[in-house]
Amino acid sequence: MIVVYHSDNKITRVISERNETLSFNKNNTIASGLIELAIQFPFSKIVWCNENYEQYLNLEFIADFFHHNKMMISYNPNEVNFLGQKIGYVDESPFIKINKDVSYPTWQMSSSVGVVHAAILLEINDKIKADNNFDYYLSSIAKVCMPLGLLCYSEPKLLLENEIHLISKPSNLILFRFVKQHYRTRWIFLLFLNFMIYEFKFPLLALLYSFTFKNRNNNNISLDSIKVNSSLKVINSGTIDVIIPTIGRKEYLYDVLKDLSQQTHLPKNVIIVEQNPLIGSVSELDYLTSEDWPFIIKHTFTHQAGACNARNVALNQVESEWVFLNDDDNRFDINLIGNVFKNIEQYGILVLSASYLQRKEKLVNKIISQSGNFGSGNSFLKSELLKEVSFSKSLEFGYGEDTDFGLQLRNKGADVLYFPKISILHLKAPMGGFRIKPTFPWDGESIQPKPSPTIMVLKSKNQNLEQINGFKTILFFKYYKLQNVKNPLKYFVKFKKEWKQSIYWANELISKS
């Protein structure tokens, strides 16, 4: 482990693992200094720390938490991050609104304190410019490499205390430059438009300045040579329960149970919550008792429809160390659960999402990476997490309950990793969706909410104001093509009323949940 202390954009000291002072080029930028150290010590962790936090640097934690080489972690104890809140105008991902109380996935790195393995720096050397601004350089590495498999986190335990706050003001020049270098070009125009609409500002200089920089995503960086072998032990008994909510898919559910019965790593319990809202109806799943199964089946029949309720009922019955969130129209091979455990052990993780393609869909993202999504039919997680998360009742019969559940996990310090080579086929069976058309309290309103109030609930709970406003701008233009009012002024008035209606009903849903 090599520790680099810095101040005022210059390296001040470099200390080895044996507490020896190492020489360095005082004329180098911090970024260039890190690259030189990576060349000298290619098998070492490279730690950076602002001198103001030196006495609080938690080196023992780094030794334990940095459990494989394909990671980059940092922490900014200040409330405002380097790029500021305005990056939310162009990025709706979960990686923007950081929970600083837990280990949280994000590409927003900080010069305050952090660590990365030398192998990462050697791979990006000469491919990502060693910027003078160290915060910019670190965030650029993470933004470019996160989709390539680099696991990036904000980690509060890097500091023993974090009461010191350094004042820094985000720069519009830097923000526009970052967006130009790391997003598609159209986003800088949307960023400019959002500044005009919501802040009555016209950062024309920042917009023009951004055109002097090239995008950094078109490069030949590959992290495939950096292997992951976590030192963490996350599997003990290796037992697993499977939950399946179902309604009206008797034949498809039977196939799911057959796939589970042939697993090389068998589940302990399969927990089925069967829904049929028709009064007087009874279970149609006769094969649960008429056939022998190599696992215990826990069957709940309910007249209460709703996937969120059904999943919560099932999750409350989980007994095993791990749980597989399955669906009633999935198909998978005999090695699914076995392969899941192999990858969980290799990466030292608590949550895994498999690829979830429909027939004839092609796999696009083939790299194991931090996912902004979460699927309630293709995910595996450690059961201890269920004590603090559940499917939100306010999203029942709407959309976004999967995403919300994943965000709850992240806000408890559990990252969601996507494994494309572990595949589950989603049949999207006929009579799919909710099967029973739900009714909503706003159905009879003369002004219909836009977006759906359940989407507004999801966004208001999990995004900052800039992210919500950025979404609002995009929705305004997309929705214009799909509705009948073509007079721009009349459409603007109509949209404002529908947006306001969505906020009202979202608040109603939240208050009643």
ZABA-552943 format. One record per residue (C-alpha): x, z, y; residue number from 1. Coordinates in nm, 3 decimals. Layout:
# residues N
SEMAR,c1,c3,c2,selum
SEMAR,X,Z,Y,NUM
...
***
This chain:
# residues 513
SEMAR,c1,c3,c2,selum
SEMAR,0.000,0.000,0.000,1
SEMAR,0.134,-0.102,0.342,2
SEMAR,-0.017,0.059,0.653,3
SEMAR,-0.005,-0.124,0.987,4
SEMAR,-0.075,0.077,1.302,5
SEMAR,-0.159,-0.117,1.617,6
SEMAR,-0.255,-0.078,1.980,7
SEMAR,-0.333,-0.323,2.261,8
SEMAR,-0.322,-0.625,2.027,9
SEMAR,0.032,-0.541,1.911,10
SEMAR,0.170,-0.378,1.597,11
SEMAR,0.330,-0.043,1.680,12
SEMAR,0.442,0.081,1.335,13
SEMAR,0.446,-0.029,0.973,14
SEMAR,0.460,0.237,0.700,15
SEMAR,0.519,0.182,0.329,16
SEMAR,0.346,0.363,0.043,17
SEMAR,0.653,0.589,0.020,18
SEMAR,0.607,0.678,0.387,19
SEMAR,0.908,0.472,0.492,20
SEMAR,0.909,0.291,0.826,21
SEMAR,0.938,-0.085,0.780,22
SEMAR,1.074,-0.333,1.031,23
SEMAR,0.850,-0.598,1.187,24
SEMAR,0.857,-0.869,1.451,25
SEMAR,0.738,-0.705,1.773,26
SEMAR,0.659,-1.042,1.929,27
SEMAR,0.405,-1.131,1.660,28
SEMAR,0.032,-1.100,1.697,29
SEMAR,-0.124,-0.847,1.461,30
SEMAR,-0.265,-1.130,1.250,31
SEMAR,0.076,-1.299,1.215,32
SEMAR,0.230,-0.962,1.134,33
SEMAR,-0.016,-0.911,0.849,34
SEMAR,0.065,-1.254,0.707,35
SEMAR,0.439,-1.179,0.714,36
SEMAR,0.380,-0.848,0.536,37
SEMAR,0.166,-1.023,0.275,38
SEMAR,0.453,-1.266,0.208,39
SEMAR,0.696,-0.972,0.175,40
SEMAR,0.462,-0.761,-0.038,41
SEMAR,0.235,-1.005,-0.225,42
SEMAR,0.101,-0.741,-0.467,43
SEMAR,0.014,-0.477,-0.207,44
SEMAR,-0.294,-0.364,-0.023,45
SEMAR,-0.250,-0.422,0.350,46
SEMAR,-0.414,-0.151,0.562,47
SEMAR,-0.463,-0.177,0.939,48
SEMAR,-0.551,0.110,1.170,49
SEMAR,-0.587,0.147,1.545,50
SEMAR,-0.355,0.426,1.662,51
SEMAR,-0.654,0.616,1.802,52
SEMAR,-0.779,0.670,1.445,53
SEMAR,-0.444,0.743,1.277,54
SEMAR,-0.508,1.112,1.212,55
SEMAR,-0.847,1.029,1.058,56
SEMAR,-0.730,0.749,0.825,57
SEMAR,-0.848,0.825,0.470,58
SEMAR,-0.573,0.675,0.254,59
SEMAR,-0.687,0.864,-0.056,60
SEMAR,-1.027,0.699,-0.036,61
SEMAR,-0.868,0.355,-0.005,62
SEMAR,-0.670,0.414,-0.323,63
SEMAR,-0.990,0.502,-0.512,64
SEMAR,-1.252,0.274,-0.354,65
SEMAR,-1.048,-0.045,-0.329,66
SEMAR,-1.109,-0.108,-0.698,67
SEMAR,-1.018,-0.476,-0.721,68
SEMAR,-0.827,-0.735,-0.520,69
SEMAR,-1.114,-0.958,-0.409,70
SEMAR,-1.237,-0.718,-0.143,71
SEMAR,-1.209,-0.675,0.232,72
SEMAR,-1.337,-0.356,0.389,73
SEMAR,-1.331,-0.220,0.742,74
SEMAR,-1.521,0.016,0.966,75
SEMAR,-1.620,0.016,1.330,76
SEMAR,-1.732,0.365,1.437,77
SEMAR,-1.869,0.225,1.762,78
SEMAR,-2.238,0.151,1.789,79
SEMAR,-2.178,-0.205,1.911,80
SEMAR,-1.984,-0.443,1.687,81
SEMAR,-1.724,-0.694,1.805,82
SEMAR,-1.967,-0.986,1.851,83
SEMAR,-2.252,-0.764,1.968,84
SEMAR,-2.621,-0.783,1.887,85
SEMAR,-2.660,-1.139,2.021,86
SEMAR,-2.522,-1.293,1.701,87
SEMAR,-2.869,-1.212,1.565,88
SEMAR,-3.009,-1.503,1.767,89
SEMAR,-2.853,-1.742,1.514,90
SEMAR,-2.825,-1.532,1.198,91
SEMAR,-3.122,-1.377,1.015,92
SEMAR,-2.916,-1.254,0.719,93
SEMAR,-2.898,-0.888,0.606,94
SEMAR,-2.531,-0.883,0.711,95
SEMAR,-2.606,-0.847,1.084,96
SEMAR,-2.790,-0.515,1.117,97
SEMAR,-2.533,-0.282,0.960,98
SEMAR,-2.616,0.064,0.830,99
SEMAR,-2.300,0.249,0.934,100
SEMAR,-2.380,0.558,0.727,101
SEMAR,-2.319,0.385,0.393,102
SEMAR,-2.101,0.119,0.235,103
SEMAR,-2.278,-0.193,0.359,104
SEMAR,-2.213,-0.564,0.293,105
SEMAR,-2.117,-0.759,0.604,106
SEMAR,-1.869,-1.015,0.730,107
SEMAR,-1.849,-0.832,1.065,108
SEMAR,-1.503,-0.681,1.033,109
SEMAR,-1.332,-0.445,1.276,110
SEMAR,-0.976,-0.389,1.397,111
SEMAR,-1.040,-0.013,1.410,112
SEMAR,-0.954,0.039,1.043,113
SEMAR,-0.962,-0.170,0.728,114
SEMAR,-0.785,-0.302,0.421,115
SEMAR,-0.742,-0.631,0.238,116
SEMAR,-0.519,-0.736,-0.050,117
SEMAR,-0.214,-0.947,0.030,118
SEMAR,-0.338,-1.216,-0.211,119
SEMAR,-0.630,-1.292,0.022,120
SEMAR,-0.403,-1.327,0.326,121
SEMAR,-0.169,-1.557,0.135,122
SEMAR,-0.458,-1.781,0.034,123
SEMAR,-0.591,-1.821,0.389,124
SEMAR,-0.245,-1.854,0.548,125
SEMAR,-0.225,-2.180,0.747,126
SEMAR,-0.594,-2.244,0.673,127
SEMAR,-0.740,-1.991,0.915,128
SEMAR,-0.552,-1.962,1.242,129
SEMAR,-0.387,-1.627,1.311,130
SEMAR,-0.584,-1.563,1.630,131
SEMAR,-0.448,-1.345,1.909,132
SEMAR,-0.772,-1.149,1.901,133
SEMAR,-0.742,-0.937,1.587,134
SEMAR,-1.115,-0.858,1.562,135
SEMAR,-1.193,-1.230,1.581,136
SEMAR,-0.937,-1.309,1.311,137
SEMAR,-1.071,-1.046,1.070,138
SEMAR,-1.434,-1.149,1.117,139
SEMAR,-1.338,-1.515,1.079,140
SEMAR,-1.168,-1.447,0.745,141
SEMAR,-1.472,-1.259,0.619,142
SEMAR,-1.726,-1.515,0.747,143
SEMAR,-1.541,-1.807,0.589,144
SEMAR,-1.448,-1.634,0.264,145
SEMAR,-1.759,-1.429,0.189,146
SEMAR,-1.945,-1.733,0.045,147
SEMAR,-1.628,-1.813,-0.152,148
SEMAR,-1.641,-1.482,-0.340,149
SEMAR,-1.464,-1.236,-0.110,150
SEMAR,-1.660,-0.910,-0.112,151
SEMAR,-1.675,-0.767,0.240,152
SEMAR,-1.801,-0.424,0.344,153
SEMAR,-1.841,-0.187,0.634,154
SEMAR,-1.718,0.144,0.488,155
SEMAR,-1.754,0.472,0.683,156
SEMAR,-1.537,0.665,0.437,157
SEMAR,-1.229,0.482,0.563,158
SEMAR,-1.224,0.751,0.832,159
SEMAR,-1.237,1.125,0.767,160
SEMAR,-1.418,1.159,1.100,161
SEMAR,-1.563,0.893,1.325,162
SEMAR,-1.642,1.078,1.644,163
SEMAR,-1.399,0.874,1.856,164
SEMAR,-1.567,0.574,2.017,165
SEMAR,-1.364,0.306,2.190,166
SEMAR,-1.551,0.118,2.461,167
SEMAR,-1.568,-0.257,2.405,168
SEMAR,-1.798,-0.511,2.567,169
SEMAR,-1.898,-0.819,2.367,170
SEMAR,-1.803,-1.148,2.530,171
SEMAR,-2.032,-1.450,2.550,172
SEMAR,-1.726,-1.677,2.546,173
SEMAR,-1.617,-1.528,2.214,174
SEMAR,-1.971,-1.529,2.076,175
SEMAR,-2.028,-1.900,2.146,176
SEMAR,-1.683,-1.984,2.012,177
SEMAR,-1.751,-1.790,1.692,178
SEMAR,-2.084,-1.962,1.638,179
SEMAR,-1.926,-2.304,1.696,180
SEMAR,-1.645,-2.230,1.448,181
SEMAR,-1.856,-2.074,1.173,182
SEMAR,-2.207,-2.225,1.194,183
SEMAR,-2.349,-2.574,1.227,184
SEMAR,-2.319,-2.717,1.578,185
SEMAR,-2.694,-2.707,1.641,186
SEMAR,-2.682,-2.327,1.641,187
SEMAR,-2.487,-2.306,1.968,188
SEMAR,-2.771,-2.492,2.139,189
SEMAR,-3.025,-2.256,1.988,190
SEMAR,-2.808,-1.964,2.097,191
SEMAR,-2.804,-2.100,2.452,192
SEMAR,-3.181,-2.156,2.442,193
SEMAR,-3.244,-1.800,2.325,194
SEMAR,-3.032,-1.662,2.609,195
SEMAR,-3.248,-1.863,2.850,196
SEMAR,-3.581,-1.759,2.697,197
SEMAR,-3.526,-1.390,2.628,198
SEMAR,-3.260,-1.287,2.881,199
SEMAR,-3.305,-1.541,3.163,200
SEMAR,-2.933,-1.614,3.143,201
SEMAR,-2.758,-1.952,3.143,202
SEMAR,-2.415,-1.912,2.977,203
SEMAR,-2.323,-2.276,3.039,204
SEMAR,-1.949,-2.204,3.062,205
SEMAR,-1.953,-2.032,2.722,206
SEMAR,-2.144,-2.327,2.574,207
SEMAR,-1.898,-2.585,2.710,208
SEMAR,-1.598,-2.369,2.615,209
SEMAR,-1.714,-2.359,2.253,210
SEMAR,-1.678,-2.737,2.221,211
SEMAR,-1.300,-2.705,2.249,212
SEMAR,-1.289,-2.545,1.901,213
SEMAR,-1.326,-2.695,1.556,214
SEMAR,-1.543,-2.557,1.279,215
SEMAR,-1.348,-2.352,1.025,216
SEMAR,-1.572,-2.400,0.723,217
SEMAR,-1.427,-2.741,0.635,218
SEMAR,-1.113,-2.627,0.459,219
SEMAR,-0.961,-2.609,0.114,220
SEMAR,-0.969,-2.234,0.065,221
SEMAR,-1.028,-2.124,-0.294,222
SEMAR,-1.018,-1.766,-0.416,223
SEMAR,-1.062,-1.857,-0.782,224
SEMAR,-0.704,-1.760,-0.868,225
SEMAR,-0.767,-1.401,-0.755,226
SEMAR,-0.915,-1.231,-1.059,227
SEMAR,-1.150,-0.934,-1.050,228
SEMAR,-1.094,-0.637,-1.280,229
SEMAR,-1.257,-0.330,-1.132,230
SEMAR,-1.107,0.012,-1.193,231
SEMAR,-1.448,0.177,-1.147,232
SEMAR,-1.644,0.302,-1.447,233
SEMAR,-2.011,0.231,-1.381,234
SEMAR,-2.142,0.204,-1.739,235
SEMAR,-2.174,0.513,-1.958,236
SEMAR,-2.442,0.492,-2.227,237
SEMAR,-2.520,0.126,-2.161,238
SEMAR,-2.890,0.179,-2.232,239
SEMAR,-3.136,-0.044,-2.050,240
SEMAR,-3.511,-0.059,-1.995,241
SEMAR,-3.701,-0.375,-1.902,242
SEMAR,-4.002,-0.377,-1.669,243
SEMAR,-4.258,-0.658,-1.674,244
SEMAR,-4.569,-0.675,-1.453,245
SEMAR,-4.822,-0.920,-1.598,246
SEMAR,-5.165,-1.062,-1.530,247
SEMAR,-5.332,-1.337,-1.733,248
SEMAR,-5.021,-1.475,-1.905,249
SEMAR,-5.059,-1.361,-2.263,250
SEMAR,-4.872,-1.652,-2.426,251
SEMAR,-4.588,-1.656,-2.176,252
SEMAR,-4.536,-1.281,-2.202,253
SEMAR,-4.513,-1.315,-2.580,254
SEMAR,-4.222,-1.558,-2.538,255
SEMAR,-4.050,-1.313,-2.303,256
SEMAR,-4.081,-1.036,-2.562,257
SEMAR,-3.943,-1.267,-2.831,258
SEMAR,-3.642,-1.345,-2.611,259
SEMAR,-3.587,-0.972,-2.557,260
SEMAR,-3.618,-0.898,-2.929,261
SEMAR,-3.333,-1.140,-3.006,262
SEMAR,-3.086,-0.997,-2.754,263
SEMAR,-2.740,-0.909,-2.884,264
SEMAR,-2.768,-0.600,-2.661,265
SEMAR,-3.122,-0.473,-2.719,266
SEMAR,-3.320,-0.286,-2.454,267
SEMAR,-3.437,0.066,-2.534,268
SEMAR,-3.780,0.041,-2.369,269
SEMAR,-3.988,-0.254,-2.254,270
SEMAR,-4.234,-0.131,-1.992,271
SEMAR,-4.535,-0.359,-1.943,272
SEMAR,-4.793,-0.308,-1.670,273
SEMAR,-5.091,-0.531,-1.742,274
SEMAR,-5.333,-0.593,-1.455,275
SEMAR,-5.688,-0.718,-1.473,276
SEMAR,-5.907,-0.640,-1.170,277
SEMAR,-6.232,-0.729,-1.352,278
SEMAR,-6.431,-0.411,-1.412,279
SEMAR,-6.496,-0.359,-1.782,280
SEMAR,-6.205,-0.578,-1.891,281
SEMAR,-5.965,-0.457,-2.158,282
SEMAR,-5.613,-0.550,-2.263,283
SEMAR,-5.562,-0.891,-2.423,284
SEMAR,-5.211,-0.812,-2.545,285
SEMAR,-5.294,-0.744,-2.910,286
SEMAR,-4.947,-0.845,-3.032,287
SEMAR,-4.796,-0.537,-2.867,288
SEMAR,-4.926,-0.329,-3.159,289
SEMAR,-4.991,-0.589,-3.429,290
SEMAR,-4.626,-0.695,-3.447,291
SEMAR,-4.306,-0.497,-3.497,292
SEMAR,-4.061,-0.492,-3.208,293
SEMAR,-3.699,-0.366,-3.206,294
SEMAR,-3.765,-0.156,-2.896,295
SEMAR,-4.025,0.087,-2.769,296
SEMAR,-4.308,-0.078,-2.577,297
SEMAR,-4.468,0.128,-2.301,298
SEMAR,-4.793,-0.041,-2.208,299
SEMAR,-5.004,0.046,-1.905,300
SEMAR,-5.336,-0.128,-1.842,301
SEMAR,-5.483,-0.110,-1.493,302
SEMAR,-5.768,-0.263,-1.296,303
SEMAR,-5.560,-0.236,-0.978,304
SEMAR,-5.410,-0.575,-0.897,305
SEMAR,-5.087,-0.617,-0.707,306
SEMAR,-4.729,-0.685,-0.811,307
SEMAR,-4.583,-0.411,-0.588,308
SEMAR,-4.805,-0.143,-0.741,309
SEMAR,-4.744,-0.273,-1.094,310
SEMAR,-4.367,-0.270,-1.051,311
SEMAR,-4.371,0.080,-0.903,312
SEMAR,-4.583,0.206,-1.194,313
SEMAR,-4.330,0.054,-1.433,314
SEMAR,-4.024,0.184,-1.247,315
SEMAR,-4.162,0.539,-1.265,316
SEMAR,-4.143,0.515,-1.645,317
SEMAR,-3.779,0.407,-1.667,318
SEMAR,-3.564,0.636,-1.884,319
SEMAR,-3.245,0.440,-1.950,320
SEMAR,-2.922,0.419,-1.751,321
SEMAR,-2.999,0.063,-1.636,322
SEMAR,-3.313,-0.138,-1.568,323
SEMAR,-3.388,-0.510,-1.585,324
SEMAR,-3.653,-0.630,-1.338,325
SEMAR,-3.812,-0.907,-1.543,326
SEMAR,-4.119,-1.128,-1.505,327
SEMAR,-4.386,-1.252,-1.744,328
SEMAR,-4.289,-1.621,-1.725,329
SEMAR,-3.912,-1.605,-1.777,330
SEMAR,-3.697,-1.748,-2.057,331
SEMAR,-3.336,-1.659,-2.135,332
SEMAR,-3.079,-1.678,-2.415,333
SEMAR,-2.980,-1.408,-2.664,334
SEMAR,-2.668,-1.306,-2.471,335
SEMAR,-2.835,-1.237,-2.136,336
SEMAR,-2.816,-0.856,-2.133,337
SEMAR,-2.475,-0.853,-2.304,338
SEMAR,-2.330,-1.089,-2.042,339
SEMAR,-2.486,-0.886,-1.763,340
SEMAR,-2.308,-0.571,-1.879,341
SEMAR,-1.976,-0.754,-1.915,342
SEMAR,-1.995,-0.870,-1.554,343
SEMAR,-2.118,-0.534,-1.424,344
SEMAR,-1.817,-0.371,-1.586,345
SEMAR,-1.576,-0.637,-1.458,346
SEMAR,-1.695,-0.604,-1.098,347
SEMAR,-1.779,-0.233,-1.095,348
SEMAR,-2.121,-0.290,-0.937,349
SEMAR,-2.463,-0.123,-0.941,350
SEMAR,-2.685,-0.428,-0.877,351
SEMAR,-2.665,-0.779,-1.026,352
SEMAR,-2.888,-1.080,-0.965,353
SEMAR,-2.884,-1.374,-1.206,354
SEMAR,-2.952,-1.736,-1.114,355
SEMAR,-3.325,-1.805,-1.123,356
SEMAR,-3.389,-2.177,-1.143,357
SEMAR,-3.704,-2.364,-1.234,358
SEMAR,-3.701,-2.662,-1.469,359
SEMAR,-3.512,-2.964,-1.328,360
SEMAR,-3.365,-2.754,-1.046,361
SEMAR,-2.989,-2.788,-1.010,362
SEMAR,-2.750,-2.501,-0.954,363
SEMAR,-2.598,-2.540,-0.607,364
SEMAR,-2.415,-2.214,-0.542,365
SEMAR,-2.172,-2.171,-0.832,366
SEMAR,-1.961,-1.885,-0.693,367
SEMAR,-2.009,-1.515,-0.762,368
SEMAR,-2.079,-1.373,-0.418,369
SEMAR,-2.269,-1.125,-0.207,370
SEMAR,-2.625,-1.246,-0.186,371
SEMAR,-2.857,-1.221,0.110,372
SEMAR,-3.147,-1.241,-0.135,373
SEMAR,-3.291,-1.023,-0.409,374
SEMAR,-3.525,-1.126,-0.688,375
SEMAR,-3.772,-0.895,-0.859,376
SEMAR,-3.770,-1.110,-1.172,377
SEMAR,-3.398,-1.170,-1.221,378
SEMAR,-3.218,-0.851,-1.121,379
SEMAR,-3.046,-0.562,-1.297,380
SEMAR,-2.965,-0.227,-1.141,381
SEMAR,-2.855,0.125,-1.222,382
SEMAR,-3.160,0.344,-1.266,383
SEMAR,-3.027,0.627,-1.048,384
SEMAR,-3.101,0.402,-0.749,385
SEMAR,-3.474,0.417,-0.825,386
SEMAR,-3.493,0.771,-0.688,387
SEMAR,-3.470,0.633,-0.335,388
SEMAR,-3.628,0.286,-0.343,389
SEMAR,-3.966,0.135,-0.430,390
SEMAR,-4.169,-0.179,-0.367,391
SEMAR,-4.342,-0.147,-0.031,392
SEMAR,-4.721,-0.115,-0.047,393
SEMAR,-4.746,-0.266,0.301,394
SEMAR,-4.623,-0.596,0.152,395
SEMAR,-4.875,-0.604,-0.134,396
SEMAR,-5.024,-0.954,-0.185,397
SEMAR,-4.795,-1.088,0.086,398
SEMAR,-4.443,-1.220,0.073,399
SEMAR,-4.108,-1.051,0.109,400
SEMAR,-4.141,-0.751,-0.122,401
SEMAR,-3.837,-0.871,-0.318,402
SEMAR,-3.628,-0.908,-0.003,403
SEMAR,-3.742,-0.568,0.124,404
SEMAR,-3.649,-0.399,-0.205,405
SEMAR,-3.302,-0.556,-0.188,406
SEMAR,-3.259,-0.435,0.170,407
SEMAR,-3.359,-0.084,0.065,408
SEMAR,-3.084,-0.096,-0.198,409
SEMAR,-2.826,-0.214,0.054,410
SEMAR,-2.928,0.062,0.294,411
SEMAR,-2.858,0.313,0.018,412
SEMAR,-2.507,0.175,-0.025,413
SEMAR,-2.573,-0.053,-0.324,414
SEMAR,-2.464,-0.413,-0.273,415
SEMAR,-2.640,-0.707,-0.441,416
SEMAR,-2.408,-0.952,-0.616,417
SEMAR,-2.523,-1.294,-0.732,418
SEMAR,-2.390,-1.432,-1.063,419
SEMAR,-2.476,-1.802,-1.095,420
SEMAR,-2.352,-1.845,-1.453,421
SEMAR,-2.589,-1.576,-1.579,422
SEMAR,-2.911,-1.774,-1.586,423
SEMAR,-3.279,-1.698,-1.626,424
SEMAR,-3.526,-1.986,-1.639,425
SEMAR,-3.835,-1.927,-1.424,426
SEMAR,-4.121,-2.130,-1.568,427
SEMAR,-4.356,-2.079,-1.273,428
SEMAR,-4.636,-2.075,-1.527,429
SEMAR,-4.982,-2.214,-1.451,430
SEMAR,-5.216,-1.952,-1.309,431
SEMAR,-4.904,-1.820,-1.138,432
SEMAR,-4.870,-1.635,-0.815,433
SEMAR,-5.124,-1.358,-0.776,434
SEMAR,-5.392,-1.527,-0.991,435
SEMAR,-5.661,-1.336,-0.800,436
SEMAR,-5.694,-1.456,-0.442,437
SEMAR,-5.651,-1.150,-0.218,438
SEMAR,-5.843,-1.087,0.101,439
SEMAR,-5.682,-0.949,0.415,440
SEMAR,-5.840,-0.755,0.704,441
SEMAR,-5.742,-1.031,0.948,442
SEMAR,-5.908,-1.312,0.752,443
SEMAR,-6.217,-1.307,0.974,444
SEMAR,-6.030,-1.293,1.305,445
SEMAR,-6.078,-1.583,1.547,446
SEMAR,-5.705,-1.568,1.626,447
SEMAR,-5.508,-1.580,1.303,448
SEMAR,-5.170,-1.402,1.302,449
SEMAR,-4.854,-1.611,1.297,450
SEMAR,-4.631,-1.540,1.110,451
SEMAR,-4.802,-1.356,0.825,452
SEMAR,-4.820,-0.983,0.910,453
SEMAR,-4.631,-0.904,0.587,454
SEMAR,-4.342,-1.119,0.710,455
SEMAR,-4.357,-0.937,1.044,456
SEMAR,-4.344,-0.603,0.859,457
SEMAR,-4.033,-0.716,0.674,458
SEMAR,-3.860,-0.831,0.990,459
SEMAR,-3.954,-0.532,1.205,460
SEMAR,-3.821,-0.294,0.940,461
SEMAR,-3.495,-0.471,0.869,462
SEMAR,-3.381,-0.685,1.162,463
SEMAR,-3.267,-0.624,1.517,464
SEMAR,-3.458,-0.757,1.819,465
SEMAR,-3.232,-1.061,1.858,466
SEMAR,-3.288,-1.165,1.496,467
SEMAR,-3.664,-1.138,1.538,468
SEMAR,-3.657,-1.337,1.862,469
SEMAR,-3.432,-1.601,1.706,470
SEMAR,-3.684,-1.636,1.423,471
SEMAR,-3.964,-1.657,1.682,472
SEMAR,-3.798,-1.952,1.856,473
SEMAR,-3.748,-2.146,1.533,474
SEMAR,-4.103,-2.073,1.417,475
SEMAR,-4.238,-2.195,1.753,476
SEMAR,-4.086,-2.540,1.700,477
SEMAR,-4.155,-2.567,1.327,478
SEMAR,-4.516,-2.457,1.357,479
SEMAR,-4.587,-2.709,1.636,480
SEMAR,-4.568,-2.996,1.386,481
SEMAR,-4.811,-2.828,1.146,482
SEMAR,-5.100,-2.743,1.378,483
SEMAR,-5.350,-2.944,1.580,484
SEMAR,-5.291,-2.835,1.941,485
SEMAR,-5.048,-3.094,2.077,486
SEMAR,-5.067,-3.001,2.445,487
SEMAR,-4.739,-2.804,2.486,488
SEMAR,-4.879,-2.557,2.739,489
SEMAR,-5.193,-2.485,2.537,490
SEMAR,-4.982,-2.454,2.223,491
SEMAR,-4.751,-2.205,2.397,492
SEMAR,-5.048,-1.985,2.495,493
SEMAR,-5.194,-2.013,2.144,494
SEMAR,-4.863,-1.922,1.979,495
SEMAR,-4.818,-1.615,2.201,496
SEMAR,-5.162,-1.486,2.101,497
SEMAR,-5.094,-1.547,1.731,498
SEMAR,-4.756,-1.374,1.750,499
SEMAR,-4.914,-1.074,1.924,500
SEMAR,-5.183,-1.064,1.655,501
SEMAR,-4.915,-1.062,1.385,502
SEMAR,-4.741,-0.765,1.548,503
SEMAR,-5.072,-0.577,1.567,504
SEMAR,-5.158,-0.625,1.200,505
SEMAR,-4.800,-0.555,1.092,506
SEMAR,-4.821,-0.217,1.264,507
SEMAR,-5.156,-0.155,1.093,508
SEMAR,-5.003,-0.231,0.752,509
SEMAR,-4.708,-0.001,0.817,510
SEMAR,-4.930,0.286,0.934,511
SEMAR,-5.148,0.264,0.622,512
SEMAR,-4.868,0.231,0.367,513
***
